[in-house]
Amino acid sequence: MASGESERALARKARSAGLAIAGIMAAYLVLQLIGAEYNWPPKYALLLDLFALAGFIWALAVVFQIWRARRAKDRP
């Protein structure tokens, strides 16, 4: 893969991770507000917390992959 192509692929990965973080946080906040308004049981709040945590862990894994790929590219 050429350098330009790999940079575009890493940029695409970074963009998807950033959008995922923003989207997960926005959805989490909105669903927490809806849950409070409609008095959802605490088990649903816990479920939302776990889904958000899973999404953030995925985003962290993608960011770690990007970091390692850029670090490996910079080494001689």
C-alpha positions in Angstrom: 0.0 0.0 0.0 1.4 3.4 -0.9 2.1 6.0 1.8 -0.7 8.2 0.6 -3.2 5.4 0.6 -2.2 4.3 4.1 -2.5 7.8 5.4 -6.0 8.1 4.0 -6.9 4.7 5.5 -5.6 5.9 8.9 -7.5 9.2 8.5 -10.7 7.3 7.7 -10.2 5.2 10.8 -9.6 8.2 13.0 -12.7 9.9 11.6 -14.8 6.9 12.3 -13.5 6.7 15.9 -14.2 10.4 16.4 -17.7 10.1 15.0 -18.3 7.0 17.1 -17.2 8.8 20.3 -19.4 11.8 19.6 -22.4 9.7 18.5 -22.2 7.4 21.5 -22.0 10.3 23.9 -24.9 12.2 22.3 -27.0 9.1 22.2 -26.1 8.2 25.8 -27.1 11.6 27.1 -30.4 11.7 25.1 -31.4 8.3 26.2 -30.5 9.1 29.9 -32.8 12.1 29.7 -35.6 10.1 28.1 -35.2 7.4 30.7 -35.4 9.9 33.5 -38.5 11.5 31.9 -40.3 8.2 31.6 -39.1 6.7 34.8 -37.4 3.7 33.2 -36.2 1.1 35.7 -32.5 1.3 36.8 -31.7 -1.9 34.9 -32.2 0.0 31.6 -29.9 2.7 32.8 -27.3 0.0 33.5 -27.8 -1.5 30.1 -27.3 1.9 28.5 -24.1 2.4 30.5 -22.8 -1.0 29.3 -23.6 -0.2 25.7 -21.8 3.1 25.9 -18.9 1.5 27.6 -18.6 -1.1 24.9 -18.7 1.6 22.3 -16.0 3.6 24.0 -13.8 0.5 24.4 -14.2 -0.1 20.6 -13.2 3.5 19.9 -10.2 3.2 22.2 -9.1 0.0 20.4 -9.3 1.8 17.1 -7.3 4.8 18.4 -4.7 2.4 19.7 -4.5 0.7 16.3 -4.0 4.1 14.6 -1.3 5.1 17.2 0.6 1.8 16.6 0.3 2.1 12.8 1.7 5.7 12.8 4.4 4.7 15.2 5.5 1.8 13.1 5.5 4.0 10.0 7.8 6.5 11.6 10.4 3.9 12.6 13.2 3.4 10.1 
